[in-house]
Amino acid sequence: MSQTSIAEAKTQLTRLIHQAEQGEAVHITRRGKPVAVLLSEDEYMRLRQGQKQSNFWDLVDEMRSDPTFEPVDWSQEEVDSWRDRQPVREFEWPG
């Protein structure tokens, strides 16, 4: 694993890209703290393959299709007990 500062990365970008192409991850730092990692395209795609872009409803469908999923049946009294009973505050728009 290679580590370099942003300033050095600016001047040595070609060399760092060659390192990444050879399979070595290059960690880029700012004031000694890691802020980015330079990877080869192959490594990046390998990591991305495990990720699935899902929207909210896809996740709900996935949850419901799980054989261990059990819906929660809350009574109206339980739901009402969670509600904030403070009086509504007045609000005026500036201007």
C-alpha positions as CSV (number, residue, x, y, z in Angstrom):
1,M,0.0,0.0,0.0
2,S,1.4,3.3,-1.1
3,Q,0.6,6.6,0.6
4,T,1.2,10.1,-0.8
5,S,0.1,13.7,-0.1
6,I,-2.2,15.6,-2.4
7,A,0.7,17.9,-3.3
8,E,2.9,15.0,-4.3
9,A,0.0,13.3,-6.1
10,K,-0.3,16.4,-8.3
11,T,3.3,16.2,-9.4
12,Q,3.5,12.4,-9.6
13,L,0.1,11.5,-11.0
14,T,1.4,9.4,-14.0
15,R,3.6,7.3,-11.7
16,L,0.8,6.8,-9.2
17,I,-1.6,5.7,-11.9
18,H,1.0,3.2,-13.1
19,Q,1.2,1.9,-9.5
20,A,-2.6,1.5,-9.4
21,E,-2.6,-0.3,-12.8
22,Q,-0.2,-2.8,-11.3
23,G,-2.7,-3.5,-8.5
24,E,-1.3,-1.3,-5.8
25,A,-3.8,0.9,-4.1
26,V,-2.5,4.4,-3.6
27,H,-3.8,6.2,-0.5
28,I,-3.8,10.0,-0.9
29,T,-3.6,12.1,2.3
30,R,-4.2,15.7,3.3
31,R,-2.2,16.9,6.3
32,G,-1.4,13.2,7.1
33,K,-5.1,12.0,7.1
34,P,-6.4,9.7,4.4
35,V,-8.9,11.4,2.0
36,A,-8.9,9.2,-1.1
37,V,-7.7,6.0,-2.7
38,L,-6.5,5.6,-6.3
39,L,-7.4,2.2,-7.7
40,S,-7.1,0.5,-11.0
41,E,-10.3,0.3,-13.1
42,D,-10.4,-3.5,-12.8
43,E,-10.2,-3.2,-9.0
44,Y,-12.9,-0.5,-8.9
45,M,-15.2,-2.6,-11.1
46,R,-14.6,-5.7,-8.9
47,L,-15.6,-3.7,-5.8
48,R,-18.7,-2.2,-7.6
49,Q,-20.1,-5.5,-8.7
50,G,-21.0,-6.4,-5.2
51,Q,-23.1,-3.2,-4.8
52,K,-26.6,-3.0,-6.0
53,Q,-28.3,0.4,-6.5
54,S,-31.7,0.1,-4.9
55,N,-34.4,2.6,-4.4
56,F,-36.6,2.7,-1.3
57,W,-39.4,0.6,-2.7
58,D,-37.0,-2.1,-4.0
59,L,-35.7,-2.4,-0.4
60,V,-39.3,-2.6,1.0
61,D,-40.1,-5.4,-1.5
62,E,-36.9,-7.2,-0.6
63,M,-37.7,-6.9,3.1
64,R,-41.3,-8.2,2.5
65,S,-40.1,-11.2,0.5
66,D,-37.8,-12.3,3.3
67,P,-39.4,-15.5,4.7
68,T,-38.6,-14.3,8.3
69,F,-40.4,-11.0,7.8
70,E,-43.2,-10.4,10.2
71,P,-45.2,-7.2,9.9
72,V,-45.7,-5.2,13.1
73,D,-49.4,-4.7,14.1
74,W,-49.5,-1.6,16.3
75,S,-52.7,-0.5,17.8
76,Q,-53.9,3.1,17.2
77,E,-53.4,3.7,21.0
78,E,-49.7,2.8,20.6
79,V,-49.2,5.0,17.6
80,D,-51.0,7.9,19.4
81,S,-48.8,7.5,22.5
82,W,-45.7,8.3,20.3
83,R,-47.2,11.6,19.0
84,D,-45.9,14.9,20.3
85,R,-48.7,16.5,22.4
86,Q,-47.1,19.9,22.7
87,P,-49.3,22.8,21.4
88,V,-48.5,23.8,17.8
89,R,-46.1,26.7,17.6
90,E,-47.0,29.7,15.6
91,F,-44.6,30.5,12.8
92,E,-44.3,33.6,10.6
93,W,-42.4,33.8,7.4
94,P,-39.7,36.5,7.3
95,G,-40.3,39.4,5.1
